[in-house]
């Protein structure tokens, strides 16, 4: 089973006694960043959190900035994301590349997204349709074993159901129009199914 993990390593050198955080330096695209922020905004509204309230929640150490460790740990209380996605989101917010996010930068990057815009643009209609059709497909094919069901989605037979595999399955088996789909909607469905909130599925996800 392949599970992506956040590559955070904290070590101290003998010579200079400096703590160094090392984590993946990939960043989210602008479109993907906006989509995730909108998802966070919806979760914030459900929890009655303001932007300042979210910052304080993520700054659990109350030091005036959000460390990578605190961000990874405390964001799950608001919205669960795959570890690799959290790393990329942190890197996007840490635009000064200091290994931490200060309040001014955080507020500036979150400011453009209003709750009203989020609610209008961020409904789950297509995602829920896919999930409902997937449940129906499983019921209609209850004679299939977990392994047979998994292999029917793993088109390249690499042991994982990737985004490309899942899109093909949704198009060919669930018969949902391609015009209704985009990468972010499919990723959100995969994260709903995945035990690790990842965008690849394993046999363990299907068995659950």
Secondary structure, DSSP 4 states (H G I P E B T S, - for coil): --------EEEE-TTT--EEEE-------HHHHHHHHHHHHHHHHHTT--HHHHHHHH-TT-SSEEEHHHHHHHHTTT----HHHHHHHHHHH-TT-SSEEEHHHHHHHHTT--HHHHHHH---HHHHHHHHHHHHHHHHTTTS-HHHHHHHH-TT-SSSB-HHHHHHHHHHTS---GGG--HHHHHHHHHHH-TT--SSB-HHHHH-
